[in-house]
Amino acid sequence: MILQTKNIKTKDMYRTHTCGELRIGHAGQTVTLAGWVQRTRKMGGMTFVDLRDRYGITQLVFNEEKDIALTEEANRLGREYVIQATGTVSERYSKNKNLPTGDIEIEVTEFNVLNKSLTPPFTIEEETDGGDDLRMKYRYLDLRRPNVRRNLELRHRMCIEVRNYLSNLGFIEVETPVLIGSTPEGARDFVVPSRMNKGQFYALPQSPQTLKQLLMVSGFDRYFQIAKCFRDEDLRADRQPEFTQIDCEMSFVTQEDIIQTFEGMAKHLFKTLRGVELNEPFLRMPWAEAMKRFGSDKPDMRFGMEFVELMDTLQLGTFPVFDNANYIGGICAPGCATYTRKQLDQLTEYVKRPQIGAKGLVYARVGEDGSVKSSVDKFYTTEQLNTLKDKMQAAPGDLILILSGDDAMKTRKQLCELRLEMGQRLGLRDKNKFALLWVTEFPMFEWSEEEGRLMAMHHPFTHPMEEDINLLDTRPEDVRADAYDMVCNGIEVGGGSIRIHDPKLQAKMFEILGFTPEKAEEQFGFLMNAFKYGAPPHGGLAYGLDRWVSIFAGLDSIRDCIAFPKNNSGRDVMLDAPAPIDQKQLDELEIKLNLKK
Ligand code: ASP
């Protein structure tokens, strides 16, 4: 996955080769390298310097016996000094198998300090002693570390592969504006005040959604854009306030066309960037099935541990907790019957954490002899527990874990967290394995307690499934959307839908979403108007570039594949942004702050 540095011929004035380039075949040549001093070691009369650049590390060697003045000068080099060194490539006495240049070293005859450096606040190596905050504050130094650099190289190559793949299929990249209008659906907008239009604000796009649909009206029929998107949401490991989407739209297509096109692209990326051939068609699963079997609309399909519904098995009028539940479900963790009391207590604590919110955890161990010992033994007969074992298809040595609750959806989500945790503990979530899945048939709407109305689950431009259109008036909550998400290893890596192109249906959708005709006109008049001028049937999808890169690179956070990311409070600690602006700027905008203490 390393950039093919060998093919990059540098003709720079400062160097003849890069620090990743020289091999035994270069022995005897006189070369000049330039880079940063990673470290110096003094051993007897010899001084060794590891010189680093973007392409690798090459060992420089100085010998007191040959040139004492030069060697003493080398001894004075500090970490991260920038130098230019000339010398002869020679075979190393003790080779370093871990380094591509490990067979050679440069016997330096001359060097220049191009710039000095302060002592860096953390070690600039693959494994660093710098904590997150420090690394982010000095991100320009962090980016010198090869593992961080490799992530950006991978990102670059992914963009190239995406552009080539889509261009070959006739897609064209169109840039859409970043200063647009605010829309009320979806996440919160980032807004930008307009100086020329006092009291008015642009919003940064949460996605180029409406603009790409307008491009379809314009006849561009296959559009894409590697687009910056902005959402003012609470942040998590896989979220940043600004992120990048591979945003696509096509005309005259059905869901199947889009799935084929972008499944093809995913396979192409896996093959070219990871060397992984995904030959089989990706799994597909309706949303309702995913929720029932895994309690999630983005199930991690690298492992099984599917939910088993246990209402009939355990709601027997003998155990009040289960008798009062509206959902009881279990998973079976293979080989975990040996879990100690302490481990089970930990698991109970885990599901009771506020982020998960379960009330408790019931377990049953299946012994090697097939007998069942559970935390609810006193409420059930041996026969009833054996029925449980059969229902769970549990084998000797398995641990059955059960959650219950009055809200089926909530309880399933809790069980989903437990399943993921057990998958993690059992090593079933291998980062080098990839399980891809399309989730389809999403509900069109979801009820928002906060807003007291139905909200679009994807966005208000999503087309309902044809066969459900007749339910829009009577049972909107049962209407399914012609929408699809792509999931990789339990992470939503993309999603999209077939769009509404009929202005009447679009108007109806706004009505169901609680817009008055005036409000719909004010917010989305431009789109509905455009639809009156011959909008083709169209649909599309957006892939999260940051998420794809982090999956390919095996990262835990998308932050590590973004050059200058924000922290969890949305701050760029290096630039110290956001920050107050000058009173003069505020005055120009005629904005008066009204900050609460
Ligand atoms: N604009 C959508 C999103 O950002 C994706 C799409 O429907 O194309 O999630």
Residues whose N, C-alpha, C, O or C-beta is under 5 A from the ligand:
A	BS01	LIG	Q206 S207 Q209 C248 G495 G496 S497 G540 L541 A542
